Amino acid sequence: MISIKALAHAYNQDKKINFDDWQVSKGEQWLLLGNSGSGKSTLLHILTGILSPSTGQVEINETEIYQLKPRELDRFRALHIGIVFQRPHLIKSLTIQENLLMAQSFAGLPENRNRIQEVLESLAISASSHQYPSTLSQGQLQRASIARAVINKPALLIADEPTSSLDDQNAGTVLRLLKEQTELNQSTLVIATHDQRIKEAFTHTYTL
Ligand SMILES: Nc1ncnc2c1ncn2[C@@H]1O[C@H](COP(=O)(O)OP(=O)(O)OP(=O)(O)O)[C@@H](O)[C@H]1O
């Protein structure tokens, strides 16, 4: 599902990060661990197709993503990769439902309001579908951003520090929802984190 080989990225002459080879099978759930500055964000950016590595191969869902043309790569990301950030990245001037309609449109998929309803229900936020992001609580917002990430049933769901700004209860809920959504969609999950609270919930870890 994910395969990286001989991967390295140099931001400049003094800063080169080498990544050990890594193979992930479909449906697996992984934690990406490492001290601050070890390269977690760099690797996530490479995996999501927004940072072209200096050397090496990156295969996702049997596609060598850096062989794609820029437009093909944008489409590939919109269709196959869901991303949950530490702080929700929703468009403020759109309601939750409109944000999700936009995510379908970015991926070139037809509008599917039933799918939106289904996802919002599975995340227990269907009552907020016509609200704007600024009117939601932190926990609701993080659920809405998970909805945004999984709306197109991505093969790969990536989360970058998804629980670090949440209290224990919301952190536990978000972790459960991420796992639940990946199981529902038969996706692969990779979570980068420092958060000690979630380390026990995973058997596969890749450490930088
Ligand atoms: N645009 C950049 N230019 C130069 N160096 C960079 C750039 N971005 C990151 N770095 C350096 O690359 C290294 C890895 O950074 P990265 O952000 O990937 O680490 P991280 O493990 O995600 O850290 P944190 O957990 O603190 O977010 C760091 O030493 C950082 O200073």
The ligand as a Gaussian input file, in Angstrom:
#p B3LYP/6-31G(d) Opt

LIG

0 1
 N       11.743000      24.361000       4.760000
 C       12.795000      23.937000       5.479000
 N       14.042000      24.393000       5.223000
 C       15.116000      23.961000       5.924000
 N       15.046000      23.037000       6.902000
 C       13.827000      22.548000       7.198000
 C       12.649000      22.960000       6.508000
 N       11.578000      22.280000       7.019000
 C       12.080000      21.493000       7.985000
 N       13.418000      21.646000       8.099000
 C       14.314000      20.943000       9.036000
 O       14.206000      19.546000       8.797000
 C       14.169000      18.823000      10.030000
 C       12.894000      17.980000      10.103000
 O       11.766000      18.850000      10.233000
 P       10.295000      18.278000      10.402000
 O        9.388000      19.459000      10.467000
 O       10.046000      17.282000       9.340000
 O       10.398000      17.550000      11.818000
 P        9.253000      16.945000      12.764000
 O        9.740000      15.595000      13.206000
 O        7.950000      16.985000      12.086000
 O        9.272000      17.960000      13.984000
 P        8.090000      18.375000      15.006000
 O        7.712000      17.128000      15.734000
 O        8.757000      19.388000      15.875000
 O        6.967000      18.944000      14.179000
 C       14.310000      19.868000      11.134000
 O       15.670000      19.920000      11.509000
 C       13.887000      21.158000      10.479000
 O       14.569000      22.243000      11.041000

